[in-house]
Structure formats: C-alpha cells, structure tokens
C-alpha cells in the first residue's frame, strides 16, 4: 500500500505554479512574476491543508504524520524567497535593481530657449550653480540657450528634461534678466543615477553680463565685446578671445597663474591674499573681469 507523506502534494502544486509563472514571463516579461509576490503565502496554506486532509482521511486511531522532508524543504525555500522578494518590493530595492539592469545611458538635446532682448534689457545675470556652462558672444539681439545632456534612463521612461522649464528659470526685474540653471535630476544611493548637462548660452555682445558660478567650470568664447562682462565664483575659467577685441582682461585669483599673458601682482583683501592679473587688447575700452577663481586659462586667437 502506497504511503502518503505530507509535503509531496504541496511541492507538486508549487512546482506547477512556479513553472506557469516562469513560462508566462518568457512572453510577458518579468512583470508576469509579480503575482508570485502575492501567491507565495498560498504555498503555506496548501501545506497546512495537506496536513489537515491527512489527519481527516487517516483511518488510524492515533495517526502519526509522516513528512516528505525534501518536499517540505523545497516549499520552505520557495516561502523564504517569497518573503525576501516581498521585503525588497516594500523597501523599493527590487524596483531600483530592475531600473539599473534595464537602464541605458543616452544623450538628449536640451530644449532650446530663445529670447528676444527688448531694448529695456541692459543687463543679464546668469546663475550657473555648480553646473558647467559655455558662454558665446553673438552680434544679434537674441539670447539663445541650447546644448545636450546625458543620463541613465530605463527603457520606455520619459527623459528627465523634456521642456525648457525643466532645466532653466528666467525672470526679468527692471532692466535685468536673470537666468538660473537648475540642478539636473540626481538619484543617490547604491544605485545612483546622474544627469549631466552641457549647456551653451549665446548672448549679444552689447549687453552687460554677469556670470555667477559656484566652484564650477565656465568656458567663455569672446569673439567681439561691446560692454563689460564679469565672471565671479567659478573655480576654473577657460577664456578664448579674439586678438582684435578692444578690451581689458582683469583677473583676481586665489593663486598666482602660470600665464605668459598676464602680469601678476599680489594684492591683499579683508580675508586673505590674492593675485591680480591684467592683460589688455587694443585700447582696453571694455572690461572682462574674472573674480574669485582658482585657475584662469587664456587663449588668444586670430580674427
């Protein structure tokens, strides 16, 4: 007579159910396994019901339950895996892992910003934060912001920057236009995701410009200049100027620069010593001042 061992039926049900979920996942994707997170407690119910059925159908006066140890071990493993998956889902770790595994690094174009500077706008202030920014001079009357950004994105998800308001803020107060770059979307932790922007802002050479950095890199490409410009707070400044410009370059740096162009002198301020460098092109009618920077790289090209 065949002996019924408790656990055999439960393992059979578990194998059938697991096989069904894995089979469906081949066609529907791993999302098809999500019902397993709700189904796994049913394994324990089946095992408990099997014990009760065994006791009920047993014809012994004092029945002794016989267990299939291997089957119960298998059911226990499935239950443990189900509990672990439930914890991972509830804490968001499983979703993070899925995002990292399925995500790819892609480049996108920044939505272009185009502003016609009205006659009453005489000054533009650009607040870069710690964001890299490239500034170009133009001879027109329009301000343009464009560029690209690179981010890690999951397949089928919307990119983090789809409209200009996602990365730049513009306000006009009196005769001054304020432009502020937002911090790109960042995700910290063990599965960090970073978005890196490389924006370029093209500004008419006839307006006064003030670039406020925050220990970042600012690249200036000055082909023509018909007003005073200032860069303050940027850690590194790369400056490209046309030798036919009529301007005076004035730099205040925390360190003496190794440059063949500037004549450096040590000056004192309220906090500590600093170094001042001056270089003149033409008559030096307009001033381009670089303040509170650690490094200034000057490159002079032919017109």
C-alpha positions as CSV (number, residue, x, y, z in Angstrom):
1,X,0.0,0.0,0.0
2,X,1.4,3.4,-1.0
3,X,2.3,5.8,1.9
4,X,1.2,9.4,1.7
5,X,3.8,11.7,3.0
6,X,2.8,15.3,3.9
7,X,4.6,17.8,1.7
8,X,4.6,15.9,-1.6
9,X,1.3,17.4,-2.8
10,X,2.4,20.9,-1.7
11,X,5.7,20.6,-3.6
12,X,3.8,19.5,-6.7
13,X,1.5,22.4,-6.6
14,X,4.4,24.8,-6.0
15,X,6.3,23.4,-9.0
16,X,3.3,23.6,-11.3
17,X,2.6,27.2,-10.2
18,X,6.3,28.3,-10.5
19,X,6.5,26.7,-13.9
20,X,3.5,28.6,-15.1
21,X,4.8,31.9,-13.9
22,X,8.2,31.3,-15.4
23,X,6.6,30.2,-18.7
24,X,4.4,33.3,-18.9
25,X,7.4,35.5,-18.1
26,X,9.1,34.4,-21.3
27,X,6.3,36.1,-23.3
28,X,5.0,38.8,-21.0
29,X,8.3,39.9,-19.4
30,X,9.4,39.8,-15.8
31,X,6.3,41.8,-14.7
32,X,4.5,38.5,-15.0
33,X,6.3,37.2,-11.9
34,X,4.8,40.0,-9.8
35,X,1.8,37.9,-8.9
36,X,4.2,35.4,-7.3
37,X,4.7,38.1,-4.5
38,X,1.0,37.7,-3.7
39,X,0.8,33.9,-4.4
40,X,3.6,32.6,-2.3
41,X,1.7,32.6,1.0
42,X,-0.7,30.1,-0.7
43,X,2.1,27.6,-0.5
44,X,1.8,27.6,3.3
45,X,-2.0,27.3,3.1
46,X,-1.7,24.3,0.8
47,X,0.9,22.6,3.1
48,X,-1.4,23.3,6.2
49,X,-4.4,21.9,4.3
50,X,-2.5,18.8,3.3
51,X,-1.8,18.1,7.0
52,X,-5.5,18.5,7.9
53,X,-6.6,16.3,5.0
54,X,-4.1,13.6,6.0
55,X,-5.4,13.6,9.6
56,X,-9.0,13.6,8.3
57,X,-8.6,10.7,5.9
58,X,-6.3,8.7,8.1
59,X,-8.1,5.6,9.5
60,X,-5.7,5.2,12.3
61,X,-6.9,5.8,15.9
62,X,-3.8,7.7,16.7
63,X,-2.5,8.8,13.4
64,X,1.2,9.8,13.1
65,X,2.0,12.4,10.4
66,X,4.7,11.3,8.0
67,X,6.6,14.1,6.3
68,X,8.4,14.2,3.0
69,X,11.4,16.2,4.2
70,X,12.8,17.0,0.8
71,X,9.4,18.4,-0.4
72,X,8.9,20.4,2.8
73,X,12.4,21.8,2.4
74,X,11.6,22.9,-1.2
75,X,8.4,24.5,0.0
76,X,10.3,26.3,2.7
77,X,12.8,27.6,0.2
78,X,10.0,29.0,-2.0
79,X,8.4,30.6,1.0
80,X,11.7,32.2,2.1
81,X,12.3,33.5,-1.4
82,X,8.8,34.9,-1.4
83,X,9.3,36.7,1.9
84,X,12.6,38.1,0.7
85,X,11.0,39.4,-2.5
86,X,8.2,41.0,-0.5
87,X,10.7,42.8,1.6
88,X,12.7,44.0,-1.4
89,X,9.5,45.3,-3.1
90,X,8.2,47.0,0.0
91,X,11.5,48.8,0.5
92,X,11.8,49.7,-3.2
93,X,15.1,47.9,-3.6
94,X,13.7,45.5,-6.3
95,X,12.5,48.4,-8.4
96,X,15.9,50.0,-8.1
97,X,17.7,46.9,-9.2
98,X,15.2,46.5,-12.1
99,X,15.9,50.1,-13.2
100,X,19.6,49.7,-13.1
101,X,19.5,46.4,-15.0
102,X,17.2,47.6,-17.7
103,X,18.6,51.2,-18.0
104,X,20.9,52.5,-20.6
105,X,23.0,55.7,-20.8
106,X,21.7,58.0,-23.6
107,X,22.3,61.6,-24.8
108,X,19.4,64.0,-25.5
109,X,19.2,67.6,-26.8
110,X,18.3,70.3,-24.3
111,X,15.1,72.1,-25.3
112,X,16.2,75.4,-26.9
113,X,15.5,78.7,-25.2
114,X,15.3,81.7,-27.4
115,X,14.6,85.2,-26.0
116,X,14.5,88.5,-27.9
117,X,16.1,91.0,-25.6
118,X,13.9,94.1,-25.5
119,X,15.5,97.5,-25.6
120,X,14.9,97.9,-21.9
121,X,17.0,94.9,-21.0
122,X,20.5,96.2,-20.4
123,X,21.9,93.6,-18.1
124,X,21.9,89.8,-18.0
125,X,22.8,87.7,-14.9
126,X,23.5,84.0,-15.3
127,X,23.5,81.9,-12.2
128,X,25.2,78.6,-13.1
129,X,25.2,77.0,-9.7
130,X,27.8,74.1,-9.8
131,X,26.8,73.4,-13.4
132,X,29.3,73.6,-16.3
133,X,28.3,76.4,-18.7
134,X,29.7,77.6,-22.0
135,X,29.1,81.2,-23.0
136,X,29.4,82.6,-26.5
137,X,29.1,86.1,-27.8
138,X,26.8,87.0,-30.7
139,X,26.2,90.1,-32.7
140,X,22.4,89.8,-32.8
141,X,19.8,90.8,-30.3
142,X,18.6,87.4,-29.3
143,X,19.6,85.2,-26.4
144,X,19.8,81.5,-27.0
145,X,20.3,78.5,-24.7
146,X,20.9,75.1,-26.2
147,X,23.1,72.1,-25.7
148,X,22.8,68.4,-24.7
149,X,22.6,66.3,-21.6
150,X,23.4,62.7,-20.8
151,X,21.5,60.5,-18.4
152,X,20.8,56.9,-17.5
153,X,17.2,56.1,-18.3
154,X,15.0,53.0,-18.2
155,X,13.5,51.7,-21.4
156,X,10.1,53.3,-22.0
157,X,10.6,56.0,-19.4
158,X,10.2,59.7,-20.2
159,X,13.6,61.6,-20.2
160,X,14.2,63.9,-17.2
161,X,14.3,67.1,-19.3
162,X,11.6,67.5,-21.9
163,X,10.8,71.2,-21.8
164,X,12.9,74.3,-21.1
165,X,11.4,74.8,-17.6
166,X,13.0,71.5,-16.6
167,X,16.5,72.9,-16.6
168,X,16.4,76.7,-16.7
169,X,14.5,79.5,-15.0
170,X,14.1,83.0,-16.4
171,X,13.0,86.2,-14.7
172,X,13.0,89.9,-15.7
173,X,13.3,92.5,-13.0
174,X,13.6,96.1,-14.2
175,X,16.4,96.3,-16.8
176,X,17.9,93.0,-15.7
177,X,17.2,89.5,-17.0
178,X,18.1,86.7,-14.5
179,X,18.8,83.2,-15.9
180,X,19.3,80.3,-13.4
181,X,20.2,76.8,-14.3
182,X,18.5,74.1,-12.3
183,X,20.4,71.2,-10.8
184,X,19.8,68.1,-13.1
185,X,17.9,65.2,-11.6
186,X,20.1,63.0,-9.5
187,X,19.4,59.8,-7.6
188,X,21.8,58.9,-4.8
189,X,22.4,55.7,-3.0
190,X,23.8,52.3,-4.1
191,X,22.0,52.6,-7.5
192,X,22.8,56.2,-8.2
193,X,21.7,57.8,-11.5
194,X,23.2,61.1,-12.7
195,X,22.2,63.6,-15.3
196,X,25.0,65.7,-16.8
197,X,24.2,68.8,-18.8
198,X,26.5,70.7,-21.2
199,X,24.5,73.9,-21.9
200,X,25.7,76.7,-24.2
201,X,24.3,80.2,-23.8
202,X,24.8,82.7,-26.7
203,X,24.4,86.3,-25.5
204,X,24.6,89.5,-27.5
205,X,27.9,91.3,-27.1
206,X,26.2,94.6,-26.5
207,X,24.6,93.8,-23.1
208,X,26.3,93.8,-19.7
209,X,26.8,90.2,-18.5
210,X,27.5,88.8,-15.0
211,X,28.1,85.1,-14.7
212,X,27.8,83.8,-11.1
213,X,29.5,80.4,-10.7
214,X,29.8,78.1,-7.7
215,X,33.1,76.2,-7.8
216,X,32.4,75.0,-11.4
217,X,33.9,75.3,-14.9
218,X,32.9,78.2,-17.1
219,X,34.1,78.4,-20.7
220,X,34.0,81.8,-22.4
221,X,34.3,82.3,-26.1
222,X,34.5,86.1,-26.8
223,X,34.8,86.9,-30.4
224,X,33.5,90.5,-30.0
225,X,32.6,92.5,-27.0
226,X,30.9,95.9,-26.7
227,X,30.1,96.0,-23.0
228,X,31.6,95.0,-19.6
229,X,31.4,91.3,-18.6
230,X,32.1,89.7,-15.2
231,X,32.6,86.1,-14.2
232,X,32.6,85.5,-10.4
233,X,32.9,82.4,-8.2
234,X,33.8,79.9,-10.9
235,X,36.6,77.5,-9.9
236,X,38.0,77.2,-13.4
237,X,37.6,79.6,-16.3
238,X,38.7,78.8,-19.9
239,X,38.8,82.1,-21.8
240,X,39.0,82.3,-25.6
241,X,39.3,85.8,-27.0
242,X,39.9,87.3,-30.5
243,X,43.1,89.4,-30.7
244,X,41.1,92.1,-32.5
245,X,39.0,92.7,-29.4
246,X,39.1,96.1,-27.7
247,X,39.1,95.0,-24.0
248,X,41.0,94.8,-20.8
249,X,41.1,91.4,-19.0
250,X,41.3,91.7,-15.2
251,X,41.6,88.6,-13.1
252,X,41.5,88.2,-9.3
253,X,42.6,84.6,-8.4
254,X,43.3,82.8,-5.2
255,X,46.6,81.6,-6.7
256,X,49.2,83.1,-9.0
257,X,48.6,81.8,-12.5
258,X,51.3,80.4,-14.8
259,X,50.4,82.5,-17.9
260,X,52.5,84.3,-20.5
261,X,49.9,86.9,-21.0
262,X,49.0,88.3,-17.5
263,X,51.3,90.4,-15.4
264,X,50.5,89.2,-11.9
265,X,50.8,91.2,-8.7
266,X,50.0,90.2,-5.1
267,X,47.2,92.2,-3.5
268,X,45.6,91.9,-0.1
269,X,41.9,91.9,0.8
270,X,39.9,91.6,4.0
271,X,40.2,87.8,4.2
272,X,43.4,86.7,2.6
273,X,46.0,87.4,0.0
274,X,45.0,87.2,-3.7
275,X,46.7,87.7,-7.0
276,X,45.6,90.2,-9.7
277,X,46.4,89.8,-13.4
278,X,45.9,92.3,-16.1
279,X,46.1,92.0,-19.9
280,X,45.0,94.5,-22.5
281,X,43.8,94.0,-26.1
282,X,43.5,97.1,-28.2
283,X,42.7,100.2,-26.2
284,X,41.1,98.3,-23.4
285,X,37.8,100.1,-23.8
286,X,35.6,97.3,-22.3
287,X,36.4,95.2,-19.2
288,X,36.2,91.5,-18.8
289,X,36.7,90.7,-15.1
290,X,37.2,87.2,-13.7
291,X,36.9,87.2,-9.9
292,X,37.4,84.6,-7.2
293,X,38.7,81.8,-9.4
294,X,41.5,79.3,-8.8
295,X,42.5,78.8,-12.4
296,X,42.2,81.0,-15.5
297,X,43.4,79.7,-18.8
298,X,43.6,82.4,-21.5
299,X,43.7,81.5,-25.2
300,X,44.1,84.3,-27.9
301,X,43.2,83.5,-31.5
302,X,43.4,85.5,-34.7
303,X,40.4,87.4,-36.0
